[in-house]
Structure formats: C-alpha cells, structure tokens
Amino acid sequence: MQTPSMRRSIDDYPFRETDYPPNYEDDELTPISWAVGIRTITPMLNRG
C-alpha cells in the first residue's frame, strides 16, 4: 500500500496546477497563506 503524498504544512507554496480552479486566469488569483485566511475568517464565524 502506498501512502498518498501530503504537504509539509498549510503554508507550502506554490500549489500544484490541480489546486487551481478550471479556466483560471493568472490575474484572478492572489497567493495567500492558509494561516492568513483562517485567521481572517475565524472571527467572522465566532460572531454567532
């Protein structure tokens, strides 16, 4: 049994081509850290 590959951390970059949505344009994407995204959305989720 082969173990699937996994990233070392949530901040690994760059993403693989398969991580991007189909038919994306380079100027439509903003590379950010998942940690920044999680830190940003968590307060919004806790507002109730």
Buried (B, 14 or more C-beta within 10 A) or exposed (E): EEEEEEEEEEEEEEEEEEEEEEEEEEEEEEEEEEEEEEEEEEEEEEEE
